[in-house]
Amino acid sequence: MKHWLSCSGDGKAVYPFIEASLVQRKPHMLLTHTNQTETEVEANIRESNAAFLKRYDLRLLFFHKLTGDYIGSSGLHRID
C-alpha cells in the first residue's frame, strides 16, 4: 500500500470510490446525506491540502501498491 497527502487531481481517483460506497456509508456518516459531484470532491481535496499547509488537518490517501487504485483515506483533524 502507498500513502500520501492529498493533492490537486486526487479527486478523480476518490470520486468513484465515494459513489460506489454511498449506500454502505450512508447509515454511518453524516456527510453522506448529500451526493457530491466530481468537481466538489476535487475542491474538497484541494481544501484539505490547504488545511495541511496551515497545519490544521492532515489527510492521507491510501492507494494499492501494485495497481495504484484508491483504497481509502484517514487523517488527523484540528491539530494543535
N, CA, C and O atoms as CSV, one atom per row, in Angstrom:
chain,resi,resn,atom,element,x,y,z
A,1,MET,N,N,0.840,-1.166,0.000
A,1,MET,CA,C,0.000,0.000,0.000
A,1,MET,C,C,0.892,1.238,0.000
A,1,MET,O,O,1.892,1.295,0.716
A,2,LYS,N,N,0.526,2.210,-0.797
A,2,LYS,CA,C,1.199,3.503,-0.804
A,2,LYS,C,C,0.292,4.515,-0.128
A,2,LYS,O,O,-0.932,4.394,-0.188
A,3,HIS,N,N,0.873,5.492,0.503
A,3,HIS,CA,C,0.059,6.562,1.077
A,3,HIS,C,C,0.750,7.891,0.833
A,3,HIS,O,O,1.977,7.970,0.775
A,4,TRP,N,N,-0.046,8.919,0.691
A,4,TRP,CA,C,0.496,10.262,0.567
A,4,TRP,C,C,-0.559,11.278,0.912
A,4,TRP,O,O,-1.748,10.971,1.002
A,5,LEU,N,N,-0.098,12.497,1.104
A,5,LEU,CA,C,-1.017,13.588,1.387
A,5,LEU,C,C,-1.857,13.855,0.157
A,5,LEU,O,O,-1.387,13.716,-0.972
A,6,SER,N,N,-3.089,14.237,0.379
A,6,SER,CA,C,-3.951,14.546,-0.751
A,6,SER,C,C,-3.399,15.758,-1.489
A,6,SER,O,O,-2.820,16.660,-0.883
A,7,CYS,N,N,-3.586,15.766,-2.799
A,7,CYS,CA,C,-3.114,16.894,-3.588
A,7,CYS,C,C,-4.036,17.097,-4.781
A,7,CYS,O,O,-4.874,16.250,-5.091
A,8,SER,N,N,-3.872,18.207,-5.427
A,8,SER,CA,C,-4.684,18.557,-6.583
A,8,SER,C,C,-4.683,17.416,-7.597
A,8,SER,O,O,-3.631,16.868,-7.928
A,9,GLY,N,N,-5.873,17.067,-8.085
A,9,GLY,CA,C,-6.001,15.985,-9.046
A,9,GLY,C,C,-6.432,14.659,-8.434
A,9,GLY,O,O,-6.873,13.771,-9.163
A,10,ASP,N,N,-6.319,14.497,-7.117
A,10,ASP,CA,C,-6.697,13.242,-6.469
A,10,ASP,C,C,-8.206,13.029,-6.437
A,10,ASP,O,O,-8.667,11.908,-6.225
A,11,GLY,N,N,-8.973,14.084,-6.643
A,11,GLY,CA,C,-10.431,13.952,-6.663
A,11,GLY,C,C,-10.903,12.979,-7.717
A,11,GLY,O,O,-11.918,12.308,-7.531
A,12,LYS,N,N,-10.188,12.892,-8.813
A,12,LYS,CA,C,-10.542,11.974,-9.903
A,12,LYS,C,C,-10.457,10.522,-9.435
A,12,LYS,O,O,-11.244,9.691,-9.888
A,13,ALA,N,N,-9.531,10.200,-8.548
A,13,ALA,CA,C,-9.395,8.846,-8.014
A,13,ALA,C,C,-10.380,8.585,-6.886
A,13,ALA,O,O,-10.866,7.464,-6.737
A,14,VAL,N,N,-10.679,9.598,-6.097
A,14,VAL,CA,C,-11.527,9.449,-4.915
A,14,VAL,C,C,-13.015,9.387,-5.278
A,14,VAL,O,O,-13.768,8.637,-4.656
A,15,TYR,N,N,-13.439,10.152,-6.256
A,15,TYR,CA,C,-14.860,10.267,-6.591
A,15,TYR,C,C,-15.535,8.925,-6.887
A,15,TYR,O,O,-16.598,8.668,-6.324
A,16,PRO,N,N,-14.980,8.057,-7.739
A,16,PRO,CA,C,-15.658,6.774,-7.997
A,16,PRO,C,C,-15.842,5.929,-6.737
A,16,PRO,O,O,-16.841,5.222,-6.605
A,17,PHE,N,N,-14.890,6.000,-5.818
A,17,PHE,CA,C,-14.983,5.271,-4.561
A,17,PHE,C,C,-16.152,5.807,-3.734
A,17,PHE,O,O,-16.910,5.033,-3.148
A,18,ILE,N,N,-16.294,7.120,-3.689
A,18,ILE,CA,C,-17.388,7.741,-2.943
A,18,ILE,C,C,-18.730,7.298,-3.510
A,18,ILE,O,O,-19.635,6.930,-2.761
A,19,GLU,N,N,-18.856,7.333,-4.820
A,19,GLU,CA,C,-20.101,6.918,-5.472
A,19,GLU,C,C,-20.405,5.441,-5.223
A,19,GLU,O,O,-21.544,5.089,-4.919
A,20,ALA,N,N,-19.410,4.586,-5.348
A,20,ALA,CA,C,-19.608,3.146,-5.207
A,20,ALA,C,C,-19.957,2.736,-3.778
A,20,ALA,O,O,-20.632,1.726,-3.573
A,21,SER,N,N,-19.509,3.500,-2.797
A,21,SER,CA,C,-19.714,3.110,-1.401
A,21,SER,C,C,-20.802,3.922,-0.702
A,21,SER,O,O,-20.976,3.793,0.510
A,22,LEU,N,N,-21.527,4.745,-1.432
A,22,LEU,CA,C,-22.511,5.647,-0.829
A,22,LEU,C,C,-23.559,4.900,-0.006
A,22,LEU,O,O,-23.839,5.297,1.125
A,23,VAL,N,N,-24.139,3.841,-0.539
A,23,VAL,CA,C,-25.191,3.111,0.153
A,23,VAL,C,C,-24.674,2.503,1.463
A,23,VAL,O,O,-25.363,2.543,2.482
A,24,GLN,N,N,-23.459,1.940,1.432
A,24,GLN,CA,C,-22.910,1.313,2.627
A,24,GLN,C,C,-22.523,2.345,3.686
A,24,GLN,O,O,-22.641,2.071,4.880
A,25,ARG,N,N,-22.068,3.518,3.273
A,25,ARG,CA,C,-21.601,4.524,4.229
A,25,ARG,C,C,-22.720,5.361,4.810
A,25,ARG,O,O,-22.574,5.906,5.905
A,26,LYS,N,N,-23.826,5.477,4.110
A,26,LYS,CA,C,-24.894,6.404,4.491
A,26,LYS,C,C,-25.372,6.247,5.941
A,26,LYS,O,O,-25.535,7.258,6.625
A,27,PRO,N,N,-25.602,5.038,6.435
A,27,PRO,CA,C,-26.075,4.915,7.820
A,27,PRO,C,C,-25.046,5.337,8.873
A,27,PRO,O,O,-25.407,5.573,10.026
A,28,HIS,N,N,-23.771,5.434,8.491
A,28,HIS,CA,C,-22.711,5.649,9.469
A,28,HIS,C,C,-22.100,7.051,9.442
A,28,HIS,O,O,-21.421,7.449,10.389
A,29,MET,N,N,-22.334,7.795,8.372
A,29,MET,CA,C,-21.647,9.081,8.230
A,29,MET,C,C,-22.621,10.189,7.854
A,29,MET,O,O,-23.390,10.060,6.901
A,30,LEU,N,N,-22.576,11.262,8.604
A,30,LEU,CA,C,-23.460,12.393,8.334
A,30,LEU,C,C,-23.183,13.029,6.976
A,30,LEU,O,O,-24.106,13.526,6.331
A,31,LEU,N,N,-21.936,13.024,6.535
A,31,LEU,CA,C,-21.570,13.693,5.286
A,31,LEU,C,C,-22.113,12.996,4.049
A,31,LEU,O,O,-22.051,13.558,2.956
A,32,THR,N,N,-22.641,11.790,4.192
A,32,THR,CA,C,-23.108,11.055,3.023
A,32,THR,C,C,-24.563,11.347,2.682
A,32,THR,O,O,-25.117,10.726,1.774
A,33,HIS,N,N,-25.183,12.270,3.384
A,33,HIS,CA,C,-26.586,12.570,3.103
A,33,HIS,C,C,-26.763,13.407,1.851
A,33,HIS,O,O,-27.887,13.578,1.377
A,34,THR,N,N,-25.689,13.925,1.314
A,34,THR,CA,C,-25.767,14.654,0.050
A,34,THR,C,C,-24.795,14.017,-0.935
A,34,THR,O,O,-23.686,13.627,-0.570
A,35,ASN,N,N,-25.224,13.919,-2.176
A,35,ASN,CA,C,-24.337,13.393,-3.215
A,35,ASN,C,C,-23.400,14.505,-3.654
A,35,ASN,O,O,-23.825,15.645,-3.837
A,36,GLN,N,N,-22.142,14.178,-3.819
A,36,GLN,CA,C,-21.142,15.148,-4.266
A,36,GLN,C,C,-20.824,14.907,-5.734
A,36,GLN,O,O,-20.842,13.774,-6.215
A,37,THR,N,N,-20.537,15.981,-6.425
A,37,THR,CA,C,-20.072,15.850,-7.801
A,37,THR,C,C,-18.563,15.646,-7.780
A,37,THR,O,O,-17.913,15.860,-6.756
A,38,GLU,N,N,-18.010,15.229,-8.918
A,38,GLU,CA,C,-16.562,15.066,-9.002
A,38,GLU,C,C,-15.857,16.399,-8.766
A,38,GLU,O,O,-14.782,16.437,-8.168
A,39,THR,N,N,-16.453,17.480,-9.229
A,39,THR,CA,C,-15.879,18.813,-9.024
A,39,THR,C,C,-15.856,19.175,-7.542
A,39,THR,O,O,-14.883,19.760,-7.065
A,40,GLU,N,N,-16.913,18.835,-6.810
A,40,GLU,CA,C,-16.966,19.117,-5.378
A,40,GLU,C,C,-15.939,18.279,-4.613
A,40,GLU,O,O,-15.316,18.763,-3.668
A,41,VAL,N,N,-15.768,17.031,-5.023
A,41,VAL,CA,C,-14.775,16.174,-4.378
A,41,VAL,C,C,-13.377,16.737,-4.613
A,41,VAL,O,O,-12.566,16.786,-3.688
A,42,GLU,N,N,-13.093,17.158,-5.827
A,42,GLU,CA,C,-11.784,17.748,-6.139
A,42,GLU,C,C,-11.566,19.015,-5.319
A,42,GLU,O,O,-10.468,19.243,-4.812
A,43,ALA,N,N,-12.608,19.845,-5.184
A,43,ALA,CA,C,-12.493,21.065,-4.372
A,43,ALA,C,C,-12.197,20.710,-2.916
A,43,ALA,O,O,-11.400,21.379,-2.259
A,44,ASN,N,N,-12.842,19.656,-2.417
A,44,ASN,CA,C,-12.603,19.216,-1.042
A,44,ASN,C,C,-11.168,18.734,-0.859
A,44,ASN,O,O,-10.545,19.006,0.167
A,45,ILE,N,N,-10.646,18.021,-1.851
A,45,ILE,CA,C,-9.250,17.561,-1.807
A,45,ILE,C,C,-8.311,18.760,-1.750
A,45,ILE,O,O,-7.367,18.772,-0.960
A,46,ARG,N,N,-8.563,19.763,-2.577
A,46,ARG,CA,C,-7.720,20.963,-2.585
A,46,ARG,C,C,-7.801,21.711,-1.258
A,46,ARG,O,O,-6.798,22.227,-0.767
A,47,GLU,N,N,-9.006,21.766,-0.680
A,47,GLU,CA,C,-9.165,22.412,0.632
A,47,GLU,C,C,-8.396,21.650,1.711
A,47,GLU,O,O,-7.807,22.258,2.604
A,48,SER,N,N,-8.402,20.319,1.627
A,48,SER,CA,C,-7.663,19.537,2.619
A,48,SER,C,C,-6.162,19.752,2.483
A,48,SER,O,O,-5.435,19.732,3.476
A,49,ASN,N,N,-5.703,19.953,1.266
A,49,ASN,CA,C,-4.286,20.246,1.061
A,49,ASN,C,C,-3.935,21.603,1.672
A,49,ASN,O,O,-2.888,21.749,2.304
A,50,ALA,N,N,-4.804,22.590,1.485
A,50,ALA,CA,C,-4.582,23.907,2.086
A,50,ALA,C,C,-4.600,23.817,3.612
A,50,ALA,O,O,-3.807,24.477,4.283
A,51,ALA,N,N,-5.508,22.998,4.161
A,51,ALA,CA,C,-5.574,22.814,5.613
A,51,ALA,C,C,-4.292,22.180,6.142
A,51,ALA,O,O,-3.860,22.495,7.251
A,52,PHE,N,N,-3.678,21.288,5.359
A,52,PHE,CA,C,-2.403,20.705,5.760
A,52,PHE,C,C,-1.316,21.776,5.799
A,52,PHE,O,O,-0.534,21.842,6.748
A,53,LEU,N,N,-1.271,22.609,4.769
A,53,LEU,CA,C,-0.251,23.657,4.720
A,53,LEU,C,C,-0.395,24.629,5.883
A,53,LEU,O,O,0.592,25.209,6.335
A,54,LYS,N,N,-1.616,24.809,6.368
A,54,LYS,CA,C,-1.879,25.675,7.528
A,54,LYS,C,C,-1.660,24.926,8.847
A,54,LYS,O,O,-1.784,25.504,9.927
A,55,ARG,N,N,-1.332,23.632,8.744
A,55,ARG,CA,C,-1.123,22.756,9.908
A,55,ARG,C,C,-2.394,22.617,10.745
A,55,ARG,O,O,-2.342,22.557,11.973
A,56,TYR,N,N,-3.550,22.568,10.046
A,56,TYR,CA,C,-4.834,22.427,10.722
A,56,TYR,C,C,-5.334,20.981,10.644
A,56,TYR,O,O,-5.809,20.439,11.642
A,57,ASP,N,N,-5.234,20.367,9.493
A,57,ASP,CA,C,-5.661,18.984,9.269
A,57,ASP,C,C,-4.589,18.232,8.495
A,57,ASP,O,O,-3.782,18.829,7.782
A,58,LEU,N,N,-4.596,16.936,8.645
A,58,LEU,CA,C,-3.685,16.073,7.886
A,58,LEU,C,C,-4.503,14.925,7.310
A,58,LEU,O,O,-4.935,14.041,8.050
A,59,ARG,N,N,-4.721,14.929,5.996
A,59,ARG,CA,C,-5.454,13.850,5.333
A,59,ARG,C,C,-4.466,13.017,4.526
A,59,ARG,O,O,-3.683,13.537,3.731
A,60,LEU,N,N,-4.528,11.707,4.757
A,60,LEU,CA,C,-3.708,10.773,3.989
A,60,LEU,C,C,-4.611,9.954,3.091
A,60,LEU,O,O,-5.690,9.532,3.504
A,61,LEU,N,N,-4.172,9.730,1.864
A,61,LEU,CA,C,-4.886,8.862,0.933
A,61,LEU,C,C,-4.093,7.572,0.781
A,61,LEU,O,O,-2.862,7.594,0.763
A,62,PHE,N,N,-4.796,6.450,0.672
A,62,PHE,CA,C,-4.162,5.146,0.535
A,62,PHE,C,C,-4.468,4.571,-0.845
A,62,PHE,O,O,-5.618,4.540,-1.281
A,63,PHE,N,N,-3.408,4.116,-1.525
A,63,PHE,CA,C,-3.522,3.548,-2.856
A,63,PHE,C,C,-2.870,2.169,-2.876
A,63,PHE,O,O,-1.873,1.935,-2.193
A,64,HIS,N,N,-3.443,1.256,-3.666
A,64,HIS,CA,C,-2.888,-0.087,-3.814
A,64,HIS,C,C,-1.486,0.027,-4.414
A,64,HIS,O,O,-1.282,0.736,-5.400
A,65,LYS,N,N,-0.546,-0.658,-3.829
A,65,LYS,CA,C,0.862,-0.551,-4.222
A,65,LYS,C,C,1.114,-0.980,-5.665
A,65,LYS,O,O,1.931,-0.371,-6.355
A,66,LEU,N,N,0.430,-2.010,-6.123
A,66,LEU,CA,C,0.680,-2.529,-7.471
A,66,LEU,C,C,-0.205,-1.892,-8.543
A,66,LEU,O,O,0.265,-1.579,-9.636
A,67,THR,N,N,-1.475,-1.705,-8.228
A,67,THR,CA,C,-2.401,-1.196,-9.241
A,67,THR,C,C,-2.545,0.319,-9.229
A,67,THR,O,O,-2.932,0.915,-10.235
A,68,GLY,N,N,-2.235,0.947,-8.090
A,68,GLY,CA,C,-2.420,2.390,-7.967
A,68,GLY,C,C,-3.857,2.779,-7.693
A,68,GLY,O,O,-4.172,3.969,-7.659
A,69,ASP,N,N,-4.753,1.796,-7.494
A,69,ASP,CA,C,-6.159,2.083,-7.221
A,69,ASP,C,C,-6.314,2.706,-5.836
A,69,ASP,O,O,-5.622,2.330,-4.890
A,70,TYR,N,N,-7.222,3.652,-5.737
A,70,TYR,CA,C,-7.537,4.297,-4.461
A,70,TYR,C,C,-8.192,3.276,-3.545
A,70,TYR,O,O,-9.078,2.535,-3.970
A,71,ILE,N,N,-7.757,3.232,-2.281
A,71,ILE,CA,C,-8.292,2.288,-1.301
A,71,ILE,C,C,-9.125,3.012,-0.248
A,71,ILE,O,O,-10.212,2.556,0.105
A,72,GLY,N,N,-8.626,4.125,0.248
A,72,GLY,CA,C,-9.335,4.843,1.303
A,72,GLY,C,C,-8.504,6.002,1.806
A,72,GLY,O,O,-7.466,6.342,1.239
A,73,SER,N,N,-8.984,6.602,2.885
A,73,SER,CA,C,-8.262,7.736,3.466
A,73,SER,C,C,-8.410,7.732,4.978
A,73,SER,O,O,-9.279,7.066,5.541
A,74,SER,N,N,-7.550,8.482,5.603
A,74,SER,CA,C,-7.573,8.659,7.046
A,74,SER,C,C,-6.974,10.020,7.328
A,74,SER,O,O,-6.433,10.663,6.428
A,75,GLY,N,N,-7.066,10.458,8.556
A,75,GLY,CA,C,-6.474,11.750,8.837
A,75,GLY,C,C,-6.514,12.136,10.299
A,75,GLY,O,O,-7.172,11.502,11.124
A,76,LEU,N,N,-5.801,13.181,10.583
A,76,LEU,CA,C,-5.816,13.839,11.890
A,76,LEU,C,C,-6.411,15.212,11.671
A,76,LEU,O,O,-6.019,15.922,10.745
A,77,HIS,N,N,-7.354,15.591,12.517
A,77,HIS,CA,C,-8.072,16.829,12.306
A,77,HIS,C,C,-7.936,17.764,13.505
A,77,HIS,O,O,-7.833,17.334,14.654
A,78,ARG,N,N,-7.941,19.043,13.193
A,78,ARG,CA,C,-7.819,20.117,14.196
A,78,ARG,C,C,-6.575,19.933,15.060
A,78,ARG,O,O,-6.640,19.889,16.289
A,79,ILE,N,N,-5.445,19.827,14.373
A,79,ILE,CA,C,-4.164,19.617,15.044
A,79,ILE,C,C,-3.786,20.873,15.819
A,79,ILE,O,O,-3.847,21.981,15.287
A,80,ASP,N,N,-3.401,20.697,17.060
A,80,ASP,CA,C,-2.944,21.833,17.878
A,80,ASP,C,C,-1.446,21.771,18.008
A,80,ASP,O,O,-0.847,22.630,18.655
